[in-house]
Amino acid sequence: VNAVTELGTITEDALTPWGRLPAGDRSVHGLEKDVYWYGLSLDTLRDRLRTLGRLDEVWVTCAMNFNRPPAFEVIRVVREALPGARIRFGGAYPTCSPEDARESGADEIFRGRMEEADRLLPDFGLTDRPVEFGLFRLSNGCDKRCSFCVNGRQERKVFYPVEEVRDYLHRTHETYGITEFTNQDPNIMLFPDTLHGFLEMSAREAWGYGFKFDMGVQPGKLDRPLLEKMRDAGVRTLTVPVESLHAPTLRRMRKHYSGISSFRVLRDAAALGFDVSRFHCTFIIGLPYD
């Protein structure tokens, strides 16, 4: 494991061994991999919690299902350090697997998103590192059924009117000077009217921001007129998934397009003046038959 971060290169020797976890898909048996603990230690967390005095509640979040073991360990440490506090456990993993999450020993499993928190600006004053970009969302959920992803099991909804998203971007820019924003929608093509409204407003009002859509844009729906709108709105980077060249695999995941669609998007984007060297093309490693 060699992880490159803004603080430099972290080698395997500098990481804390966590244990071993199964590797591969369900057809693989007996194969394990070493895993490591990233970030501050549990002892550091325990010491910090004991300096806080009495707390009514502690919130713990876990976004990825494979981070279940360390999340459970964090809850255990919180329980030891603050026995009187109520522990609320939320995030994508408890939302999608609430019964499994209850095994953590938390007092409450919180499902869904806390929209009041979504509307708050992050406090970048907590870090002394320069902030290069901001994040924003338009919608949630997905209509696909990828076995490796939980977004298809989340509620499909538009978060906020595009005017409210615009105001959030302006407040972030005015507060922190940020001009680059990255979209984190699981599937921005799920609500095309919202996406088109956002792009058209950005172009019409000339916001001057640069946008990245890094979570993946469904190539079968990314036609030339939409690419033109993205270009005019300030979109500079896209993730164009290729994922698989095996048609039955794509059909099983409800992805009604082929790798040719992705190549067409790249060709059209280059013709429209995009710098496609900034684009990402994602592949799923280890799919059977691929």
C-alpha positions in Angstrom: 0.0 0.0 0.0 1.4 3.4 -1.0 -1.0 6.3 -0.4 -0.1 9.7 -1.8 -1.7 12.6 0.1 -1.3 16.3 0.2 1.0 15.8 3.2 3.3 13.6 1.2 3.7 9.9 0.6 2.6 7.4 3.3 4.4 4.1 3.0 3.1 0.8 4.4 5.6 1.0 7.2 4.0 4.3 8.5 0.5 2.8 8.6 -1.1 1.0 11.6 -2.0 -2.6 10.7 -5.7 -3.3 11.3 -6.1 -6.9 10.3 -7.1 -9.0 7.3 -10.3 -9.0 5.3 -11.7 -11.2 2.5 -10.7 -10.2 -1.0 -12.4 -10.8 -4.3 -16.0 -11.4 -5.1 -18.3 -14.2 -3.9 -16.7 -16.7 -6.2 -13.4 -16.3 -4.4 -12.7 -18.3 -1.3 -9.8 -18.2 1.2 -8.2 -15.1 -0.3 -7.5 -12.3 2.2 -5.7 -8.9 2.1 -3.9 -6.8 4.7 -5.8 -3.7 5.7 -4.5 -0.7 7.6 -5.9 2.1 9.9 -5.7 5.5 8.3 -5.8 8.7 10.4 -5.5 9.3 14.2 -5.5 6.3 16.5 -8.4 5.1 18.6 -6.3 5.9 21.7 -6.1 9.5 20.5 -9.9 9.5 20.1 -10.4 8.1 23.6 -8.2 10.7 25.2 -9.9 13.5 23.3 -13.3 12.3 24.3 -12.4 12.2 28.0 -11.5 15.9 27.9 -14.9 17.0 26.7 -16.8 16.5 29.9 -20.4 15.4 29.9 -22.1 15.1 26.4 -25.7 14.3 25.7 -25.1 12.8 22.3 -22.3 11.6 20.1 -22.9 11.2 16.3 -20.9 8.6 14.4 -21.1 8.3 10.6 -20.1 5.5 8.2 -20.4 6.0 4.5 -19.0 2.7 3.2 -20.1 -0.8 4.1 -16.6 -2.1 4.2 -15.8 0.5 6.9 -18.2 -1.3 9.3 -15.4 -2.8 11.5 -13.6 0.5 12.3 -17.0 2.3 12.8 -18.0 -0.3 15.3 -14.7 0.2 17.1 -15.3 3.9 17.2 -18.7 3.3 18.8 -17.1 1.0 21.4 -14.5 3.7 22.3 -17.2 6.3 22.6 -19.3 4.0 24.9 -16.2 3.4 27.1 -15.2 7.1 27.3 -18.7 8.6 27.6 -21.0 6.0 29.1 -23.8 8.4 29.6 -24.0 9.8 26.1 -26.6 8.7 23.5 -24.8 7.4 20.4 -26.5 8.1 17.0 -25.1 6.1 14.1 -25.8 7.4 10.6 -24.5 7.5 7.1 -25.0 5.5 3.9 -24.1 2.2 5.5 -26.7 2.4 8.4 -29.2 3.8 5.9 -28.9 0.8 3.6 -28.2 -1.9 6.2 -30.0 -0.8 9.4 -30.4 -4.3 10.9 -26.7 -5.0 10.5 -25.8 -1.5 11.8 -27.7 -2.3 15.0 -25.1 -4.8 15.9 -22.8 -1.8 16.6 -24.4 -1.2 20.0 -25.4 2.4 19.0 -28.6 3.7 20.7 -30.1 4.9 17.5 -29.7 4.0 13.8 -30.3 7.2 11.8 -31.4 6.6 8.2 -31.4 9.1 5.4 -29.9 12.5 5.2 -30.0 15.4 7.6 -31.0 18.2 5.3 -30.4 20.9 7.9 -26.7 19.9 7.9 -26.6 19.8 4.1 -27.5 23.5 4.0 -24.7 24.5 6.3 -21.4 25.8 4.9 -18.4 23.7 5.9 -16.0 25.4 8.2 -12.7 25.4 6.2 -11.2 27.4 9.0 -10.6 24.1 10.8 -7.7 23.3 8.5 -4.6 25.3 7.6 -4.3 23.8 4.2 -5.6 25.7 1.1 -9.1 24.8 0.0 -9.1 24.1 -3.7 -12.7 23.2 -4.5 -16.2 22.9 -3.0 -18.8 20.1 -3.2 -22.4 20.3 -4.2 -25.4 18.0 -4.8 -28.5 18.2 -6.9 -30.1 14.8 -6.3 -29.9 11.5 -4.6 -30.3 7.8 -5.6 -29.9 5.8 -8.7 -32.0 3.5 -10.9 -29.2 1.1 -11.6 -28.4 -2.1 -9.7 -24.6 -2.4 -9.4 -23.6 -5.1 -6.9 -20.7 -2.9 -5.6 -22.8 0.2 -5.0 -25.5 1.2 -2.5 -26.8 4.3 -4.3 -29.5 2.2 -6.1 -30.9 1.4 -2.6 -31.2 5.0 -1.5 -34.2 7.3 -1.9 -34.5 8.9 -5.3 -35.2 12.6 -4.9 -34.2 16.1 -5.9 -32.5 17.7 -2.9 -33.1 21.4 -3.6 -34.3 23.8 -6.3 -31.5 24.9 -8.5 -31.9 28.5 -7.2 -31.0 27.2 -3.7 -28.0 25.4 -5.1 -26.9 28.6 -6.9 -27.2 30.5 -3.6 -25.1 27.9 -1.8 -22.4 28.1 -4.4 -22.4 32.0 -4.2 -22.1 31.9 -0.4 -19.2 29.4 -0.6 -17.5 31.6 -3.1 -18.0 34.8 -1.1 -16.9 33.2 2.1 -13.9 31.2 0.9 -13.1 32.5 -2.6 -13.7 29.1 -4.1 -14.4 29.1 -7.8 -14.1 25.3 -8.5 -17.0 23.0 -7.6 -17.3 19.2 -7.8 -20.7 17.5 -8.1 -21.4 14.4 -6.0 -24.7 13.2 -7.4 -24.7 9.4 -7.7 -26.4 9.7 -11.1 -26.9 13.2 -12.4 -29.0 11.9 -15.3 -31.7 10.6 -13.0 -33.4 14.0 -13.0 -32.7 15.6 -16.3 -34.9 18.6 -15.8 -32.9 19.5 -12.7 -29.6 19.1 -14.4 -30.6 21.1 -17.5 -32.0 23.8 -15.3 -28.8 24.1 -13.4 -26.6 24.2 -16.5 -28.8 26.7 -18.2 -28.9 29.0 -15.2 -25.1 28.9 -14.9 -24.7 29.8 -18.5 -27.4 32.5 -18.5 -26.2 34.2 -15.4 -22.5 33.8 -16.2 -21.4 32.6 -12.7 -17.9 32.0 -13.9 -17.3 28.9 -11.8 -15.6 25.7 -13.0 -17.5 22.4 -12.5 -16.5 18.8 -12.3 -18.9 15.9 -12.6 -16.7 13.2 -11.2 -19.2 10.7 -10.0 -19.9 9.4 -13.5 -22.3 10.5 -16.2 -24.4 7.9 -18.0 -22.8 7.9 -21.5 -25.9 6.6 -23.3 -27.8 9.8 -22.3 -24.9 12.2 -22.7 -25.6 13.5 -26.2 -23.9 16.4 -28.1 -26.6 19.0 -27.1 -26.1 18.2 -23.4 -22.3 18.4 -23.8 -22.8 21.9 -25.4 -24.8 23.0 -22.4 -22.2 21.7 -20.0 -19.4 23.5 -21.9 -21.3 26.8 -21.8 -22.1 26.3 -18.1 -18.4 25.9 -17.2 -18.1 22.2 -16.9 -14.4 21.2 -17.4 -14.1 17.7 -16.2 -16.3 14.6 -16.5 -16.1 11.0 -15.5 -17.3 8.9 -18.4 -17.7 5.3 -17.3 -16.7 2.5 -19.6 -17.1 -0.1 -16.8 -17.5 -3.2 -18.9 -17.4 -4.3 -22.5 -19.5 -7.4 -21.7 -23.0 -6.6 -22.8 -24.8 -9.2 -20.5 -23.0 -7.7 -17.5 -24.2 -4.2 -18.4 -27.8 -5.4 -18.9 -27.7 -7.2 -15.6 -26.8 -3.8 -13.9 -29.6 -2.1 -15.9 -27.1 -0.1 -17.9 -28.6 0.1 -21.4 -25.5 1.3 -23.3 -22.2 -0.1 -24.4 -18.6 0.9 -24.4 -19.1 2.5 -27.8 -21.3 5.1 -26.1 -18.4 6.2 -23.9 -16.1 6.5 -26.8 -18.6 8.6 -28.7 -18.9 11.0 -25.7 -15.1 11.5 -25.7 -15.1 12.1 -29.5 -17.9 14.6 -29.3 -16.4 16.4 -26.2 -13.1 16.8 -28.0 -14.9 18.2 -31.0 -16.7 20.8 -28.8 -13.5 22.1 -27.3 -13.2 20.1 -24.1 -9.8 19.2 -22.9 -10.5 15.4 -22.6 -7.2 14.8 -21.0 -8.9 16.0 -17.9 -11.7 13.4 -18.2 -11.8 10.2 -16.3 -12.8 6.9 -17.8 -13.6 4.2 -15.2 -13.4 0.5 -15.5 -14.6 -2.2 -13.1 -11.7 -4.5 -12.3 -12.3 -8.2 -11.8 -15.7 -8.6 -13.4 -16.2 -12.2 -14.6 -16.0 -12.7 -18.4 -14.6 -9.2 -19.0 
